[in-house]
Amino acid sequence: MPALTFVLAALSWLGPFSIDAYLPSIPAIGKSLNAPTAQVQQTVTVFLFFFAAMSLWHGAISDAYGRRRLTLISLGLFALSSLGCALAGSLPVLMFFRALQGATAGAGAIVGRAVVRDLYEGADAQRLMSHIATIFTIAPVMAPLVGGWLQVWLGWRFVFGFLVVLALLLLLGCWRALPETLPRKRRQRLEPAFLARSYWKVLTAQPFFMLGLSLAFANAGMFIYIVGAPVFLMDHLKLKETEFLWLFLPISIALVIGAWISGRCAGKISGRGTIFMGYVVMAVAALGNVVMHLLITPAVPWSLVPVFFYVMGMAIAMPSLTLLGLDLFPMQRGLAASCQGFIALGANFLVSAFVSLAWATALSMAWTELLMLVAAIATILLYVRSMRHFRIEKELA
């Protein structure tokens, strides 16, 4: 089981490595391909668009054909698309292969959620999700570090070469350690009409949608700093391209601590209680972020302290938020996981597309984080309210 836990966590590395590792290379890519930095930044947006769009299908496909097969095929395609990025000679070609990367990178993470619920329930599932979240934090801290030094030593093409190697190693690990957890008798039909009804049923269930939006808004409060890292770190905090660790190490440590707290709470505090705890921590951090940047000039390390506590609060709440959503549709967990991913990634796509509107100053980024949290709190309150009606409908069905 430790091997399976590691593999499930490592599958979720592809997303952050695909984004964070090449962020320090964006200016160099622009010079190499004769494109403005703002246009190169849109390779993040393209990646996230296809990441979000395909996330709707990964779970449904795994519900029909099994978890293992989809994961192995997706990893192979991701390796090929990363090779295409490494060899790209123009920005349009890079955009194309970034789109293919995005279409395949999310399969493992979405399937991983479904695998957890295939195998475990209740507190055991929350503990495993917390362990996975802890191992996942290796990616946010290592990605910009690896990417920054590969950029300095070898150039941006070797950053994508690193992604090829990572995908192949994950493919080998999944081949050996990832079992098929969905028996044939529990598989769903992959038919257009059936899928349309299923997606409609899941996405129009108000409690599920509100949970997904709350998770998406909370994550967007962190994601603005990840996508805006080149500006936040290099312009506002005057750091170098090899010093992205100043942001990503605190984020990773916060994710570990938050996941550990969530795991310790499993079986002792209800899922809703854990979510409440996480949102309180996020609220204090987001308010402190705004107040601090109203009073002082952005500087290391003080500008990073509120981000640390915001991410820790998010990590406390995230496992319970995810499981509450999946438990609403126990017979279609893969599809439900896809819908969760689509909602969250759709929010990330919007952040990446419009982040330039918020990154003018460290204060404007802090205000945006607080705005995202207010939206997250509003939607979680709507979830609580809508669950009363959802329970009645289930009883009458």
Secondary structure, DSSP 8 states (H G I E B T S, - for coil): -HHHHHHHHHHTTHHHHHHHTTGGGHHHHHHHTT--HHHHHHHHHHHHHHHHHHHHHHHHHHHHH-HHHHHHHHHHHHHHHHHHHHH--SHHHHHHHHHHHHHHHTHHHHHHHHHHHHH--HHHHHHHHHHHHHHHTHHHHHHHHHHHHHHHHT-HHHHHHHHHHHHHHHHHHHHHH----S-GGG-----HHHHHHHHHHHHT-HHHHHHHHHHHHHHHHHHHHHHTHHHIIIIIS---TT-THHHHHHHHHHHHHHHHHHHHHTTTS-HHHHHHHHHHHHHHHHHHHHHHHHHS---TTGGGHHHHHHHHHHHHHHHHHHHHHHHT-TT-HHHHHHHHHHHHHHHHHHHHHHGGGT-SSHHHHHHHHHHHHHHHHHHHHHHHHHHHHHHHHHHH-
